Amino acid sequence: MSEQYKIDQMLSVEDARARILNQIDLAPVEKIGLALSFSRVLAQDIISDVDIAPFENSAMDGFALRFADVAGASETGPVTLEIVGVLGAGAVYEGKIAGGQALRIMTGAPLPAGADTVIKIEDTQVLGESAALPAGAQVLISQQPKQGANVRPRGEEALKGDVLLRSGDRISIAGVGLLASTGHTEVLVYRRPRVAILATGSELVEVSEMPGPGQIRNSNSYTLAAAVTDAGGLATLSAHVDDSREAFGAALLDAVKDHDLVVLSGGAAEGDFDYTTALVRELGELCFNRVNMRPGKAQTYGLIQDTPIFGLPGNPAAAAVGFELLVRPAIRKMLGFSALMRPQTEAVVSEDIIKKEPRRHYLRAHLSKQADGSFMVTPSKSQSSALLGALNESDCLLIVPEGLEGLRAGATARCLRIDLPEGALL
């Protein structure tokens, strides 16, 4: 593979992502309880074992009756029916509604035999209520309902044998309800990928420490762990590694033992203390180490003991953008999602954008909706790859294509919507 791919060439973002995804397999399947299933990705089709609903039932509190008895009812010609009982949800009326009769019924209760329509309680007048007859003796109906009104048919949601959810679907809030409705106390899902987060650099100190001269807090590990969680993975934060080739190599080999994927930040460039590319090549298989993008040209990807290794830049914004474009789709593929990339929106650029080098730019930016429904995009004032503030305030990445030509104010550009999930409809 190394000879075929020409490791040192600078790949497009699309080529880099394609090479990654071609090597990413689905995560193993596991069985989990219904209460833990929300937001997980199904590894099986969900088939209904019953009709939902299993019987005709009332959609309203009111009176179950025969439409023929109230056809033509009006203010000037009301109809009076005998109330023969009260039926709540969970109970069954053993008799049959005959002509001139009505059954007081609650929402969800089974429609009694003989009845075909339910009229809402607020559209009636109950007569003869007393201690002996709390439900009333008669009901006065002064308007004609629609035939079949307020009756939920049997199998309205699904019939026995219908496929309600499919393998690859993310289990939504409503999906949990469908699982419960069909008796699925357990369900097969793709296991959440275990992702090791490893930061390198002798300048790093822990978040709880006060940085000394030449030191900074290790923010990247926590940023990337949050990104892993948001993508659906399980992040493990390893202690940061000083700029030692031996220590870095040992940490890498330890990380691949029990993780499905390893994400490194720092050491992906070609400086004297940047060991990521060399160690991936030495310990496994290097697939690429440069991508035609800004921020973050230095993006390393390879395999060590068949475990995908991502070497992201040390600058926080560059690491976050690299994760978004290359690592997040890989995690989603492991999870079984069919939609791997966030949606894109076309927007009018609010100001001139000047480029000084030909890489594709991903500018942190903000969208605003115009009166005609179109979008305008405004890049953040600071595009430093070392700063997270602009990314925190952004809802998109404004894409400036390859080449030295920038974008003029009023031009149309594509924007990657980092505020929307994959598969969202615009």
C-alpha positions in Angstrom: 0.0 0.0 0.0 2.8 2.4 0.8 4.2 2.4 -2.7 0.8 2.6 -4.3 -0.3 5.6 -2.3 2.9 7.7 -2.5 3.0 8.6 1.1 4.6 12.0 0.8 2.1 13.4 -1.7 -0.5 15.9 -0.4 -3.9 14.4 -0.6 -7.2 16.2 -1.1 -9.6 16.0 1.9 -11.9 13.7 -0.1 -9.0 11.3 -1.1 -7.8 11.2 2.5 -11.2 10.5 3.9 -11.9 7.8 1.2 -8.7 6.0 2.2 -9.7 6.1 5.8 -13.2 4.9 5.3 -12.0 2.1 3.0 -10.2 0.7 6.0 -12.8 1.2 8.7 -14.9 -1.7 9.7 -18.2 -1.8 11.6 -17.8 -2.1 15.3 -18.8 -5.4 16.9 -22.5 -6.0 17.8 -23.6 -6.1 21.4 -27.0 -6.6 23.2 -28.2 -3.9 25.5 -31.3 -3.3 27.6 -34.1 -1.1 26.3 -33.5 1.6 28.9 -30.0 2.1 27.5 -30.9 2.0 23.8 -31.6 5.7 23.2 -29.3 7.2 20.5 -27.6 3.9 19.8 -27.5 2.4 16.2 -29.5 -0.7 15.5 -27.7 -3.8 14.3 -31.1 -5.6 13.6 -34.4 -4.9 12.0 -37.2 -4.4 14.5 -40.4 -6.3 13.6 -43.7 -5.8 15.4 -44.9 -8.9 17.2 -48.4 -7.5 17.6 -50.8 -5.1 15.9 -50.4 -1.6 17.3 -53.0 -0.7 18.5 -54.2 -4.3 19.1 -57.9 -3.2 19.1 -60.1 -0.3 18.0 -60.0 2.4 20.8 -61.2 5.8 21.6 -59.1 8.8 20.8 -61.0 11.0 23.1 -63.0 11.1 26.4 -66.6 11.1 25.3 -69.4 8.7 24.3 -69.2 5.6 22.1 -72.3 5.2 20.0 -73.8 4.2 16.6 -73.5 6.9 14.0 -76.9 5.9 12.7 -78.5 7.1 15.9 -77.1 10.6 15.7 -77.2 11.2 11.9 -78.9 14.5 11.4 -78.6 15.7 15.0 -78.7 19.5 15.3 -79.4 22.4 17.7 -83.0 22.4 16.5 -83.3 18.6 16.4 -81.1 17.1 19.2 -80.9 13.4 19.9 -81.1 11.9 23.4 -79.4 8.5 24.0 -79.4 6.3 27.1 -76.1 6.0 28.9 -75.5 2.3 29.6 -72.2 2.6 31.5 -68.7 3.9 31.9 -65.5 2.4 30.3 -62.0 3.3 31.2 -58.7 2.4 29.6 -57.6 -1.2 30.4 -61.2 -2.5 30.8 -63.6 -4.1 28.3 -67.3 -3.6 27.9 -68.9 -7.0 27.7 -72.2 -5.9 26.2 -73.1 -4.5 22.8 -74.3 -1.0 22.0 -77.8 -1.2 20.7 -79.9 1.5 19.1 -80.6 4.5 21.3 -77.7 3.7 23.6 -74.3 5.3 24.3 -71.3 4.2 26.5 -69.3 6.9 28.4 -65.7 6.1 27.3 -62.2 7.3 28.2 -59.3 7.8 25.9 -57.6 4.5 25.0 -60.5 2.3 26.1 -61.5 -0.4 23.5 -64.4 0.5 21.3 -67.4 -1.6 22.4 -69.2 -3.9 20.0 -71.9 -2.2 18.1 -70.4 1.3 18.3 -68.6 2.9 15.3 -68.2 6.5 16.4 -67.0 8.5 19.5 -68.4 12.0 20.1 -66.2 14.2 22.4 -67.6 14.9 25.9 -67.4 18.7 25.3 -69.8 18.3 22.3 -72.5 16.8 24.5 -74.7 17.6 27.5 -75.1 14.9 30.2 -78.5 14.6 31.8 -79.6 13.0 35.1 -76.2 12.9 36.9 -76.7 11.8 40.5 -75.0 9.9 43.3 -76.7 6.8 42.0 -75.9 7.6 38.4 -72.5 9.5 38.5 -72.1 9.0 34.7 -75.5 10.4 34.0 -78.7 8.8 32.7 -78.8 10.3 29.3 -76.6 12.2 26.9 -78.0 15.0 24.7 -76.3 15.4 21.3 -77.0 18.6 19.3 -74.6 18.2 16.4 -73.8 15.4 14.0 -70.3 14.0 14.3 -68.4 12.5 11.4 -69.0 8.7 11.0 -66.0 7.0 12.6 -64.9 10.1 14.4 -62.4 9.8 17.2 -61.9 6.0 16.7 -58.3 4.7 16.4 -58.4 1.6 14.2 -56.7 -1.6 15.0 -53.1 -1.7 13.6 -53.1 2.1 13.2 -49.4 2.2 14.0 -48.3 -1.1 12.6 -49.5 -4.6 11.9 -47.9 -7.8 13.2 -44.9 -8.5 11.0 -44.3 -4.9 9.9 -40.7 -3.7 10.0 -40.7 -0.6 12.3 -37.0 0.2 12.5 -34.1 -1.0 10.4 -30.5 -1.9 11.0 -28.5 1.3 10.8 -31.2 3.5 12.2 -30.3 5.7 15.2 -32.8 4.9 18.0 -34.7 8.1 18.6 -36.9 9.0 21.6 -39.9 7.7 19.6 -37.9 4.7 18.5 -37.5 3.7 22.2 -41.3 3.8 22.5 -41.6 1.5 19.4 -39.2 -0.9 20.9 -41.2 -1.0 24.1 -44.5 -1.4 22.1 -43.2 -4.4 20.4 -41.8 -6.2 23.4 -38.1 -5.6 22.8 -36.6 -5.6 26.3 -33.1 -6.0 24.7 -31.8 -5.0 21.3 -28.8 -5.5 19.2 -26.7 -2.4 18.5 -23.2 -1.6 17.2 -20.8 -1.2 20.1 -19.6 2.3 20.7 -15.9 2.6 19.4 -13.3 2.8 22.2 -11.1 5.8 21.3 -7.8 6.5 23.0 -6.9 10.2 23.2 -3.2 10.8 23.4 -1.5 14.3 23.5 2.2 14.8 23.1 4.5 17.7 24.0 6.8 18.5 26.9 5.2 21.9 27.1 1.9 20.4 28.3 0.7 20.4 31.9 -2.5 19.1 33.3 -5.7 21.2 33.4 -5.5 21.5 37.2 -1.9 22.9 37.1 -0.8 26.5 36.7 1.4 26.7 33.6 5.0 27.7 34.2 7.3 29.5 31.7 6.9 27.9 28.2 4.1 25.6 29.3 0.4 25.4 28.4 -2.5 23.4 29.7 -3.5 20.2 27.9 -6.8 21.5 26.3 -6.6 19.3 23.2 -7.2 16.0 25.0 -10.5 17.3 26.5 -11.6 19.0 23.3 -11.0 15.8 21.3 -12.7 13.6 24.0 -15.8 15.8 23.8 -15.7 15.5 20.0 -15.4 11.7 20.3 -18.4 11.6 22.6 -20.4 13.8 20.3 -19.7 11.5 17.4 -20.9 8.5 19.5 -17.6 7.0 20.6 -16.2 6.3 24.1 -13.1 8.4 24.8 -10.2 7.4 27.1 -7.9 10.2 28.1 -4.3 9.0 28.5 -1.7 10.9 30.3 0.2 13.3 28.0 3.5 12.1 26.7 6.7 14.2 26.7 8.7 14.7 23.6 10.5 11.4 23.8 10.5 8.9 20.9 10.7 6.0 23.2 7.9 7.1 25.5 5.7 8.1 22.6 6.2 4.7 20.9 5.5 2.8 24.2 2.3 4.9 24.7 1.1 4.1 21.1 1.6 0.4 21.5 -0.2 0.4 24.8 -3.1 2.4 23.4 -3.8 0.0 20.5 -4.1 -3.0 22.9 -7.7 -2.3 23.9 -8.9 0.5 21.7 -10.6 0.5 18.4 -9.1 3.8 17.3 -6.3 6.1 18.5 -6.3 9.9 18.2 -3.1 11.8 18.8 -2.6 15.5 19.0 0.8 17.1 18.4 3.8 15.7 16.8 2.2 15.3 13.3 4.5 17.8 11.5 8.1 17.3 10.6 10.0 19.1 13.4 12.8 17.7 15.4 10.4 16.5 18.1 7.6 15.4 15.9 7.5 11.6 16.0 4.0 10.6 14.9 4.6 9.9 11.3 7.9 8.1 11.9 6.5 5.9 14.6 3.4 5.0 12.6 5.6 4.0 9.7 8.0 2.1 12.0 5.3 0.3 14.2 2.7 -0.3 11.5 1.6 1.0 8.1 1.6 4.7 7.2 -1.1 5.7 4.7 -0.6 9.4 4.5 0.8 12.4 6.4 -0.3 15.5 4.5 -3.7 16.8 3.5 -4.4 19.8 1.3 -6.2 21.8 3.9 -5.8 24.8 6.2 -5.7 24.7 9.1 -3.9 21.5 9.7 -1.9 20.3 6.6 0.0 17.9 8.9 -2.6 15.1 9.2 -1.2 11.6 9.8 -3.2 8.4 9.3 -2.1 4.8 9.4 -2.6 1.4 11.1 -0.7 -0.2 14.0 -1.7 -3.8 14.7 -4.8 -3.1 12.5 -5.9 -0.2 14.7 -6.5 3.1 12.9 -4.2 5.8 14.1 -4.9 9.5 13.5 -2.2 12.0 14.1 -3.7 15.5 14.4 -1.9 18.8 14.6 -1.1 20.3 18.0 -2.7 23.6 17.4 -6.2 23.3 19.0 -8.3 24.7 16.1 -6.4 22.7 13.5 -6.8 19.5 15.6 -10.6 20.2 15.9 -11.0 20.8 12.2 -9.0 17.7 11.3 -11.1 15.6 13.7 -14.3 17.0 12.1 -13.2 16.2 8.5 -11.4 12.9 9.0 -12.0 11.2 12.4 -15.7 11.9 13.0 -16.8 10.1 9.7 -14.6 7.1 10.7 -16.3 6.8 14.1 -19.7 7.1 12.5 -18.9 4.4 10.0 -17.8 2.1 12.9 -21.2 2.8 14.6 -23.1 1.7 11.5 -24.5 5.1 10.4 -25.2 5.5 6.7 -24.9 9.3 6.8 -21.2 10.0 7.5 -20.8 13.7 6.6 -22.6 16.8 8.0 -24.8 18.8 5.5 -23.5 21.7 3.6 -25.3 25.0 2.9 -24.6 27.5 0.2 -24.3 31.1 1.4 -23.3 34.5 0.1 -20.0 35.7 1.4 -20.3 38.9 3.4 -16.7 40.3 2.7 -13.7 39.7 0.5 -11.6 36.7 1.5 -7.9 36.9 0.4 -5.8 33.8 0.1 -2.0 33.8 0.4 -1.4 30.1 -0.3 -3.2 27.5 -2.4 -4.5 25.0 0.1 -8.2 24.6 0.6 -9.3 26.8 3.5 -11.8 25.9 6.2 -12.6 29.2 7.8 -14.5 29.4 11.1 -17.6 31.3 10.3 -21.2 32.3 11.2 -24.3 32.0 9.1 -27.2 34.5 9.2 -30.5 34.1 7.4 -31.6 36.9 5.0 -35.1 38.2 4.3 -35.4 36.1 1.2 -34.5 32.9 3.1 -31.0 32.6 1.8 -27.9 32.6 4.0 -25.0 35.0 4.4 -21.8 33.8 5.8 -19.3 35.9 7.8 -15.8 34.5 8.6 -14.5 35.1 12.1 -12.0 37.9 12.5 -9.3 35.6 13.8 -8.5 32.4 11.9 -5.4 31.4 14.0 -5.1 27.6 14.2 -4.0 28.1 17.8 -7.3 29.6 19.0 -10.5 27.9 20.0 -12.6 31.0 20.6 -13.6 31.5 17.0 -14.6 27.9 16.6 -16.6 28.1 19.7 -18.7 30.9 18.2 -19.0 29.4 14.8 -21.8 27.3 13.3 -20.1 26.4 10.1 -16.8 26.0 8.3 -16.6 28.3 5.2 -14.9 26.4 2.4 -12.5 28.4 0.2 -11.5 26.1 -2.7 -7.9 25.2 -3.6 -5.9 27.7 -5.5 -4.6 31.2 -4.8 -7.9 32.9 -5.8 -10.0 33.9 -2.8 -13.7 34.9 -2.7 -15.2 38.2 -3.4 -18.0 39.7 -1.3 -21.3 38.6 -2.8 -19.9 35.3 -4.2 -21.5 32.0 -3.2 -19.6 29.5 -1.1 -20.2 26.2 0.5 -20.4 26.0 4.2 -20.0 22.8 6.3 -22.7 22.9 9.0 -21.0 21.9 12.2 -24.1 22.9 14.1 -26.2 20.2 12.4 -26.0 16.4 12.6 -25.3 14.2 9.6 -28.4 13.5 7.6 -30.2 16.6 8.6 -32.5 18.1 6.0 -31.9 21.7 5.1 
